[in-house]
Amino acid sequence: MRPALRAEARPRDVWAWAMYDFANSGYTTVVITALFNAYFVAVVADGQPWATLAWTAALAVSYLAVLATAPVVGAFADLRAAKKRLLALSTAGCVLFTALLYFAQPGALWLAVACLVLSNFFFGTGENLIAAFLPELARGRGMGRVSGWGWGLGYLGGLFTLGLCLAWIAWAEKRGQGAADYVPVAMLITAAVFALASLPTLLLLPERAVPREGRALDAWREVARTLRSAAGFPDLRRFLTAALCYQAGVHTVIALAAIYANQAMGFTTQQTLLLVLAVNVAAAAGAFLFGHVQDRLGPVRAIAWVLVGWLFTIVLAALARTPGTFWAAAHLAGLCLGASQSGGRALVGLLSPPSRRAEFFGFWGLATKLSAILGPLSYGLVTWASDGDHRRALWATGLFFVVGLALLTGVHAGRGRRAALRAERALAKAPP
């Protein structure tokens, strides 16, 4: 571990940082991917033709809110050295509104939508903030490995929370309870795990940044300066554009996997949860292994191979007519999911000026949240326009990976890293 870490970083710091991935992954796994999405469509929205579109539209609103605030939150965190304080606030918000999903009973559509929008907004904000700690812990060549440790532990956290919910659902179903009985309790389980597992991060992870002089409104000036200087970071800009495209496909898989399994493949709730459980095992392996692959092959080439894997996954899933074929596609999706999420975060850290990383990770959050609007919403629109044809929507999703791969070929990590270091030296020489 030590060669991958910065001199001032301790293994305990890395563990505390990675535990946040463990904590928050239960939210995405249970609420967004495995359980609440299918429950929302089938039970809360009563399986109406517009239900999938309503789910994706609610997610789009939450991601728009993150998109609008992420750069300013990141710039303010850099200015005030407030990453950890803001992380605590975003964690509390996500935990609270996840717990309030307990009241999302059949017919309570607007309550479900409001709690989903707010919980996902706070989740996305926290995701950006925790990512900004990575460059304080890892050396440039070790970011892939350290990021992979975080993502790998994150998928284990998703497995843990999903396993607890699966055990609860199995117990409840044996006693004749239906989804309207056991899914709300699963939301409480998810919120409790998030709150407890995030404590090591909030208590032990040090904030190494130093506050700078300035007013709160200076955060807006920092954002404006970043936008004006974007021409000096062409590789980062091109990668963010590529990430916007391929992450649209990734977010579609995350947000709609359970819905696809239920609607297109006829999976039951327990079958869907077991499927997502297997995907998380594969994703954990992909995240752990990909960090080493990325550090050996280079980040751009490694991510390109992952996007090829995603294309094979889409083809396999869209053609699947039997559970066995779909299970194979799900395992491949898990490997690609862990690898693509870990690799993108590490590459942004590599291409960002050291003293402005929270701000640049805010733009990474902007790109990924815009993709989270574009991908799932396009899927929802295709299913709505095609009278519920989920396979056609999945084929359309594959186009995002094709465009992302084409854009990625023009990114040069070494050149981008040199541009970031030049900008850092210029910043250090600039008068206060």
C-alpha positions in Angstrom: 0.0 0.0 0.0 2.7 2.5 1.0 4.3 3.2 -2.5 0.8 4.2 -3.7 0.3 6.8 -0.9 1.5 10.3 -0.4 4.2 10.7 2.3 1.8 12.3 4.8 -1.0 9.8 4.2 -1.4 6.9 6.6 -3.1 3.5 5.8 -5.8 4.4 8.4 -6.6 7.6 6.4 -7.2 5.4 3.3 -9.4 3.0 5.2 -11.4 5.9 6.7 -11.8 7.4 3.2 -12.8 4.1 1.6 -15.3 3.4 4.3 -17.5 6.2 2.8 -17.7 4.2 -0.4 -18.7 1.2 1.8 -21.4 3.4 3.5 -23.0 5.1 0.5 -23.0 2.2 -1.9 -26.0 0.7 0.0 -28.0 3.6 -1.1 -27.3 3.2 -4.9 -27.6 -0.6 -4.7 -30.9 -0.8 -2.8 -32.7 2.4 -3.7 -31.5 3.2 -7.2 -30.5 -0.2 -8.7 -32.0 -3.2 -7.0 -35.2 -2.6 -5.0 -36.9 0.7 -4.8 -36.8 1.4 -8.6 -38.8 -1.7 -9.4 -41.1 -1.0 -6.4 -41.7 2.6 -7.6 -42.7 1.5 -11.1 -44.8 -1.6 -10.1 -46.3 -0.5 -6.8 -46.1 3.2 -6.1 -47.0 4.1 -9.7 -49.2 1.0 -10.1 -47.4 -0.1 -13.3 -48.8 2.7 -15.4 -47.3 3.2 -18.9 -45.6 6.3 -17.8 -44.1 4.8 -14.6 -40.6 4.2 -16.0 -40.5 7.7 -17.5 -41.6 9.1 -14.1 -38.8 7.2 -12.3 -36.1 8.5 -14.8 -37.6 12.0 -14.7 -37.4 12.1 -10.9 -33.7 11.1 -11.1 -33.1 13.7 -13.8 -34.4 16.5 -11.5 -32.1 15.4 -8.7 -29.1 15.2 -11.0 -30.0 18.6 -12.4 -29.8 20.0 -8.9 -26.4 18.4 -8.3 -25.2 19.6 -11.7 -26.2 23.2 -10.9 -24.5 23.2 -7.5 -21.5 20.9 -7.8 -18.9 23.4 -9.2 -19.8 26.0 -6.6 -19.8 23.5 -3.7 -16.4 22.3 -4.9 -15.0 25.7 -5.2 -16.4 26.7 -1.8 -14.9 23.5 -0.2 -11.5 24.5 -1.6 -11.7 28.1 -0.5 -12.8 27.3 3.1 -11.2 23.8 3.4 -14.7 22.6 4.1 -14.9 19.3 2.3 -15.4 17.3 5.5 -18.1 19.7 6.9 -20.0 19.7 3.7 -19.7 15.9 3.5 -21.3 15.6 7.0 -24.2 17.7 5.9 -24.7 15.8 2.6 -24.6 12.5 4.5 -27.2 13.6 7.0 -29.5 14.8 4.2 -29.2 11.5 2.3 -29.8 9.4 5.4 -32.9 11.5 6.4 -34.7 11.4 3.1 -33.8 7.7 2.5 -35.5 6.9 5.8 -38.5 9.0 4.8 -39.0 6.7 1.8 -40.5 4.4 4.4 -43.7 6.4 3.8 -43.7 5.8 0.1 -46.7 3.6 0.1 -49.0 2.7 -2.9 -50.6 6.0 -4.1 -48.1 8.2 -2.4 -46.4 9.1 -5.7 -45.5 12.7 -5.0 -44.0 11.9 -1.6 -41.9 9.1 -3.1 -40.7 11.5 -5.9 -39.8 14.3 -3.4 -37.9 12.0 -1.1 -36.1 10.3 -4.1 -35.1 13.7 -5.5 -33.8 15.0 -2.2 -32.0 11.8 -1.1 -30.3 11.5 -4.5 -29.3 15.1 -4.5 -27.5 14.8 -1.2 -26.0 11.5 -2.3 -24.5 13.0 -5.4 -23.1 16.0 -3.6 -21.4 13.7 -1.1 -20.0 11.6 -3.9 -18.3 14.6 -5.4 -16.9 15.7 -2.0 -15.4 12.3 -1.0 -13.8 11.9 -4.4 -11.9 15.2 -3.8 -10.0 13.6 -0.9 -8.4 11.1 -3.2 -5.5 13.2 -4.4 -4.6 14.1 -0.8 -4.1 10.4 -0.2 -2.6 8.9 -3.3 0.5 9.6 -5.5 -0.2 10.3 -9.2 0.8 6.8 -10.3 -1.1 5.2 -7.4 -4.4 6.9 -7.8 -5.8 4.0 -9.8 -5.0 1.5 -7.1 -6.3 3.7 -4.2 -9.4 4.6 -6.1 -9.9 0.9 -6.9 -9.6 0.0 -3.1 -12.4 2.5 -2.4 -14.7 1.3 -5.2 -14.0 -2.3 -4.2 -14.9 -1.7 -0.6 -17.9 0.3 -1.8 -19.3 -2.7 -3.7 -18.8 -4.8 -0.6 -20.8 -2.2 1.3 -23.5 -2.5 -1.3 -23.5 -6.3 -0.9 -23.7 -5.9 2.9 -26.7 -3.6 2.8 -28.4 -5.6 0.0 -27.8 -8.9 1.9 -29.5 -7.4 5.0 -32.5 -6.3 2.9 -32.6 -9.7 1.2 -32.7 -11.5 4.5 -35.4 -9.2 5.7 -37.5 -9.7 2.6 -37.1 -13.5 2.7 -38.3 -13.4 6.3 -41.2 -11.1 5.5 -42.4 -13.1 2.5 -42.5 -16.3 4.5 -45.0 -14.6 6.7 -47.2 -13.5 3.8 -46.1 -9.9 3.6 -46.0 -8.1 0.2 -43.8 -5.5 -1.3 -45.8 -2.7 0.2 -44.9 -4.2 3.6 -41.3 -5.1 3.3 -39.8 -2.5 0.9 -40.4 0.5 3.3 -38.6 -1.3 6.1 -35.7 -2.0 3.7 -35.4 1.8 3.2 -34.9 2.2 7.0 -32.2 -0.6 6.9 -30.4 1.2 4.1 -30.5 4.6 5.9 -29.2 3.0 9.1 -26.3 1.3 7.4 -25.3 4.5 5.6 -25.4 6.5 8.9 -23.3 4.0 10.9 -20.8 3.0 8.2 -20.0 6.7 7.4 -18.8 7.4 11.0 -15.2 6.3 10.4 -14.9 8.8 7.6 -16.5 11.7 9.4 -14.5 11.0 12.6 -11.1 9.9 11.4 -10.4 11.2 7.9 -8.3 14.4 8.2 -9.0 17.6 6.2 -5.5 18.5 5.0 -6.5 21.5 2.9 -5.8 25.0 4.3 -8.4 27.7 4.2 -7.7 30.7 2.0 -8.6 34.3 2.3 -11.8 35.4 0.6 -15.6 35.7 0.9 -18.2 33.0 0.2 -19.1 34.7 -3.1 -15.5 34.1 -4.2 -16.5 30.5 -4.9 -18.4 31.9 -7.9 -15.3 33.7 -9.1 -13.3 30.4 -8.7 -15.8 28.6 -10.9 -15.7 31.4 -13.5 -11.9 31.3 -13.5 -12.0 27.6 -14.1 -14.4 28.0 -17.0 -12.2 30.7 -18.6 -9.0 28.6 -18.2 -10.6 25.4 -19.6 -8.7 25.9 -22.8 -5.5 25.1 -20.9 -6.8 21.6 -20.0 -7.8 20.1 -23.4 -7.3 16.5 -22.3 -9.3 16.9 -19.2 -12.0 18.7 -21.1 -12.1 15.9 -23.8 -12.1 13.2 -21.1 -15.0 14.9 -19.3 -16.9 14.9 -22.6 -16.1 11.2 -23.2 -17.2 10.4 -19.6 -20.4 12.3 -20.1 -21.2 9.9 -22.9 -20.1 6.6 -21.6 -21.3 7.4 -18.0 -24.8 8.0 -19.5 -24.8 4.3 -20.4 -23.4 3.3 -17.0 -26.1 5.3 -15.2 -28.8 3.8 -17.3 -27.7 0.3 -16.3 -27.5 1.3 -12.6 -30.9 3.0 -12.6 -32.8 0.5 -14.7 -31.3 -2.9 -14.2 -34.0 -4.1 -11.8 -36.7 -2.7 -14.0 -35.3 -4.4 -17.1 -35.0 -7.7 -15.2 -38.6 -7.4 -14.0 -40.3 -6.1 -17.1 -38.3 -7.7 -19.9 -37.1 -10.9 -18.3 -39.9 -11.6 -15.9 -37.7 -11.8 -12.8 -39.3 -11.8 -9.3 -38.2 -9.5 -6.5 -35.9 -12.1 -4.9 -34.5 -13.2 -8.3 -33.7 -9.5 -9.1 -32.0 -9.0 -5.7 -29.9 -12.1 -6.1 -28.9 -10.9 -9.6 -27.8 -7.5 -8.3 -26.0 -9.3 -5.5 -24.0 -11.2 -8.1 -23.4 -8.0 -10.0 -21.9 -6.3 -6.9 -19.6 -9.3 -6.3 -18.3 -8.9 -9.9 -18.1 -5.1 -9.5 -16.0 -5.4 -6.4 -13.6 -7.7 -8.2 -13.5 -5.3 -11.1 -12.8 -2.3 -9.0 -10.0 -4.1 -7.0 -8.3 -5.6 -10.1 -8.8 -2.6 -12.4 -6.7 -0.3 -10.2 -3.6 -2.5 -10.8 -4.5 -2.9 -14.5 -4.9 0.9 -14.9 -1.5 1.7 -13.3 0.2 -0.8 -15.6 -1.6 -0.1 -18.9 -2.2 3.6 -18.3 -5.6 5.1 -17.5 -6.8 5.9 -21.0 -6.1 2.5 -22.6 -7.5 0.7 -19.6 -10.8 2.6 -19.7 -11.0 2.0 -23.4 -10.9 -1.8 -22.9 -13.6 -1.4 -20.3 -15.9 0.4 -22.7 -15.4 -2.5 -25.2 -16.5 -4.8 -22.4 -19.6 -2.6 -21.9 -20.5 -2.9 -25.6 -20.4 -6.7 -25.3 -22.6 -6.5 -22.2 -25.3 -4.5 -24.0 -25.4 -6.9 -27.0 -25.5 -9.9 -24.7 -28.3 -8.5 -22.5 -30.4 -7.2 -25.4 -30.3 -10.6 -27.2 -30.9 -12.6 -24.0 -34.1 -14.7 -24.0 -33.1 -17.1 -21.2 -32.1 -16.4 -17.5 -28.7 -18.0 -18.1 -27.7 -15.6 -20.9 -29.0 -12.6 -18.9 -27.0 -13.8 -15.8 -23.8 -13.9 -18.0 -24.5 -10.4 -19.2 -25.0 -9.3 -15.6 -21.7 -10.7 -14.4 -19.8 -8.9 -17.3 -21.7 -5.7 -16.4 -20.5 -6.0 -12.8 -16.9 -6.3 -13.8 -17.2 -3.3 -16.2 -19.1 -1.3 -13.7 -16.5 -1.5 -11.0 -13.7 -0.8 -13.4 -15.2 2.2 -15.2 -16.3 3.9 -12.0 -12.9 3.5 -10.4 -10.9 4.4 -13.5 -12.7 7.7 -14.3 -12.3 9.1 -10.8 -8.5 8.4 -10.8 -8.0 9.9 -14.2 -9.7 13.2 -13.1 -7.4 13.4 -10.1 -4.4 12.9 -12.4 -5.4 15.6 -14.8 -6.4 18.2 -12.1 -4.1 21.0 -10.6 -3.4 19.9 -7.0 -4.7 23.0 -5.2 -8.0 23.1 -7.2 -9.0 19.4 -7.1 -12.2 19.8 -5.2 -13.3 22.4 -7.8 -12.3 20.1 -10.7 -14.0 17.1 -9.1 -17.1 19.4 -9.0 -16.9 19.5 -12.8 -16.4 15.7 -12.9 -19.6 15.6 -10.8 -21.2 17.9 -13.3 -20.3 15.7 -16.2 -21.4 12.5 -14.5 -24.6 14.0 -13.2 -25.4 15.3 -16.7 -24.9 11.8 -18.0 -27.2 10.5 -15.3 -29.9 12.7 -16.7 -29.2 12.0 -20.3 -28.9 8.2 -20.1 -31.9 7.1 -17.9 -34.2 9.8 -19.3 -33.5 8.7 -22.9 -34.2 5.1 -21.8 -37.5 6.2 -20.3 -38.5 8.2 -23.4 -37.7 5.2 -25.7 -39.8 2.9 -23.6 -42.7 5.4 -23.4 -42.5 6.0 -27.2 -42.2 2.3 -28.0 -45.1 1.2 -25.8 -42.8 -0.4 -23.2 -40.2 -2.0 -25.4 -37.2 -2.3 -23.0 -35.0 -4.2 -25.4 -35.2 -1.3 -27.9 -34.3 1.1 -25.2 -31.3 -1.0 -24.2 -30.0 -1.0 -27.8 -30.2 2.8 -27.8 -28.1 2.8 -24.6 -25.3 1.1 -26.4 -24.8 4.2 -28.5 -23.5 6.1 -25.5 -20.6 3.6 -25.1 -19.7 3.9 -28.8 -19.5 7.7 -28.7 -17.6 7.7 -25.4 -15.0 5.2 -26.8 -14.5 7.4 -29.9 -13.9 10.5 -27.8 -11.6 8.7 -25.4 -9.1 7.9 -28.2 -8.1 11.6 -28.3 -7.2 11.8 -24.6 -3.4 11.7 -23.6 -2.9 11.3 -19.9 0.8 12.3 -19.9 0.1 15.6 -21.8 -2.9 16.3 -19.5 -0.9 15.7 -16.4 1.9 18.1 -17.5 -0.7 20.8 -18.3 -2.1 20.4 -14.8 1.3 20.8 -13.2 2.1 23.8 -15.3 -1.1 25.5 -14.1 -0.2 24.6 -10.5 3.2 26.3 -10.8 1.7 29.3 -12.4 -0.9 29.6 -9.6 1.9 29.4 -7.0 3.8 32.2 -8.6 0.7 34.4 -9.0 0.4 37.4 -6.6 -2.2 36.9 -3.8 
